[in-house]
Amino acid sequence: MSQAAGAPALAVEGLTKRFGGVVALDGASFTVQEGSVTGLIGPNGAGKSTAFATIAGFHAPDGGRVALRGRDITGAAPWVLHRAGLARTFQIPRLFVRLSVIENLMVAAPPQSGEILPAPWFARGRIAREEAALRARAEAVLAQLNLSRHADAPASALSGGQKKLVELGRALMSGASLILLDEPAAGVNRTLLREIAHTIAALNREHGITFLLIEHDLDLVAELCHHVYCLAEGRVIASGTMAEVRADPVVAEAYLGMAIEPT
């Protein structure tokens, strides 16, 4: 998919998703600017993870439109979006727990020659060179994530926070330039959380990777995000900087169930 000049990295317009009689997304609209870290916050049940799943092709939307750099991707399959440069992580990491950490990264790379018949029989030299280059790339990503010492350990041996870093590493291995991060801070100790925050900021600043992240740690959102949207009952109810969104009484009511008294 080619990029339309001047288009945002992601544009969501009137996105709707229903599960039976439950409306999880009710005409949600927001944009993610190229090269930004954008936050999506809101109380539990607001529709944030449903938005991610629908954008990333895991759910078919019931209405609305999603555009990736100006190209309509509404309802596209996850593997199509993966190849187009969009990747997502999950609140609970989904790793191949019997594979090593480095193998988890290597399987996320774009297709290799050895995956296409009859190449394994007639192009062994090329396949070996590709495998060596792929492993070197995975090693570089692990070093970037400070996970090199765990390269050959089974993924099941990692802590929850380290598994989140491996998921981020798999997104990087795919070549993604837009990554949807689902609660990177959830269940992570404060020391590793600082490492995750530093990694996200460095990838954005030094490599130009665009992020949209769901997060309940509002201090982390304030630290990382250039722009923030607040979702409640499937709709965007506020947007702006984290300070502006925090000060909005509509947001306080959505989170706390009560309006803030004017001062």
N, C-alpha and C positions, 0 to 999 in steps of 0.2 A: 504494500500500500504506500503510495507516495504521499508526501506531505503537502497540504494546501497552504500557500503562502499566507502568513499572518494568522493562521488558525491556532486556537489553543490546543494544548496537548490532548485535552479531553473536554468534551462538551456533552452534558447530560441535560436533556430537555423534556420536561413533563413525564418523567419515568414513573410508570405504574406497574405494580405487581400484586396480584391477589393470590391467596391460598384459600380456596373455598370462599367462605364469607368474610375472611380476614383480609383487610387491605394493609399490606406491609409497606408499600410505597404508593403515595397518593399525589402523583404529579410533581415529583422532586426534580428540581433544576439547579445545576451548578456547573462551574467550569474550573478547570485546572490549567493554569498557565504554564507554558513551556519553561523548564528550568526551575520550577518552584517546588517547595514542599507545602502542600495544602492539607489542612486538617478537616476531618469530618467527625464532629462530636455530637453528643446527644444522650439522653437517658437510655437505660436498657429497654429494648423493644421498640426503639425509634425507627428501625429499618436500615441501620447502617450496614450490617453484614449482608442483608438482602440486596442492598444497592451494589455492594462489591460483587456478589454472586451474579447479579443480573448484568452488570457492566462486563464482567469477565466471561460471560457465556455459559455459566452453570445453570441459570434460570432463563427461560424465555420471557421477555417482558410482555405485559398485557397492554401496554400503551407507551407512547413516548419514543424518544430517539436518543441514540448514543453515537457520538462521532469521535474518532481517533484522528487527531491532526487534520480535521476537516473531512475525513472519509467516513461514511456511514457504516458502522459496525453493529447496528442493532440486531441482536439475536444471533450474531456470528458464533461459531463453535469455539470452545476454549483453545483448541490446537491452532485454529486460524489466527486468533488473536495473539497467541504465543509467538507465532512466526512473524507477526506484524510488529512485535516489540512491546507487547503488554503482558505483564506477569503479575501474579498475586501471591501473597502469603496467607496463612490461616491463623486464627486465634490459637488453635491447638495445632501445632506443626504436624504435617503429614509427610513423614519421611519413610524411606525403605529401611526399617529398623534392623534388618539382617545384613544389609550392606554396610560397608565402611563409610566413614564420613566423606572421603574423597570420591568414592564410587557414587554416592548420592549426588555429588556435584557433576560428575562426568555424564551421568545419564540424562541430565537436564540440557546438555548442549544440543545444538541443531543436528539433524541426521548426518551420519558419517557414511563413507563409502562402504564400510563393512556391513552396513545394515541393509544393503541392496544386493539381491542375488543377480548374477553369480559371482560378484566381486570377491567373496571370501576364498574362492578357489583360484581366481585368475589375477588378483591384484593384491597379493599378500604384502608385498613391499610397501605399496602406497598406504595400505590399511595400517601397517605397523608404524609408519611415519605419522599418520594422522592420530593414532592412539597416543604416541609419545608426546605430540604437540598438545593434545587434549589434556593429558595428565599434567603437563607443565603449566597449562593455563589454569587448571583446577588448583594446583599448588600455589599459584600466584594469588588466586582469589582467597584461598584459605589463609595465606599470609596477611592479606589485606584485612581479613576478619579476625586475625589473631587466633586462628584455630589450627595452625600448622602442626602443633604437638598432638592433635587428635586425628590427624589425617587417616591413619590406618585403624583407628578404633571403631567398633560397631556404633552406628548412630544411636542405638538403644542405650549406650553408656553415657550419653551427654545429659547435661542438665536441661531444664526447660528453656532457659535463656539461650544456651548454646544451640539448641535445636532451632530456635528462631533465627539465629545467625546462619545456620546451614540453609534454612529456607531462603533467606536473603541471598546467600551465595548461589543457590540454584537459579534464582531469578537473574543474577548477574551472568551466570554461565549461559543462559538462554539468549543473552544479548539484549535483554529488555532495556528500553530507554524510559519506560513509564512503569512504575511498580506500585501496586496497591498493597499497603501494609495493614494487616488486620490486628490491632492491639499488640504492637511489639513490646510494650512494657508489662503486659499481663503476666503475673506470676513470676516476674524476674527480680532477683535481688538487686539492691541499689547499685552495687559495684558493677555488675554486668550491665545494668541499665545505662550507666554512664558510657560504657563501651559501645553499646548499641546506638545510643544517641550520637556519639562521636562519629561512628561509622556512617550513619545516615547523612549527617551534615557534611562529612568529607566526600561521600559519593555524589552528593548534590553539588557541592562547591567545586570539586576538582574534576569531576567526570560529567557534569551536566545532566545527571539522571534526575528525572522528575518523579516526585513521590506524591501519592494521595494516601493519607494514613488515618485510620480509625484509632482513637485513643481516649481512655478515661482519665489518664494522668494529665490534667490540664496544665500543670507546670511544664511538663515535657512538650505539650502542644505549643505553649507560649514560647518555649526555647527554640523549637525547630521550625514552626510553620510561619510562612509569609502571609497566608490568608486562611481563614477558618470559616466553615459553614456549620451551623447547628441544625440538626434534624430532630423532629419530634412528630410522632404519629405519621411518619412517612412523608413529611413535608419539610422544606427548608424554612425555618422561622427566623433566622438571623444570619448575617455574614459580616466579615470585616476582620480586623486584627483580633487576636485573642483578648486583648484588653477591652476592645469595643464590644465583643460578643459577651464577655463576662459581665459587663456593665448593663447589658440589656435586660430589663425586668421580665420580658417575655421568656427569655432563656432561663432566668432564675425560677420562674413559675413552672416551666417544663421540667426542670431538674428537681425542684423542691416541692412542687405541688402547691405553692403559695406565691403570691406576688410580693415583691420587695416594696416596702413602704418608701415613698419618696422622701429624700432628705433635703 
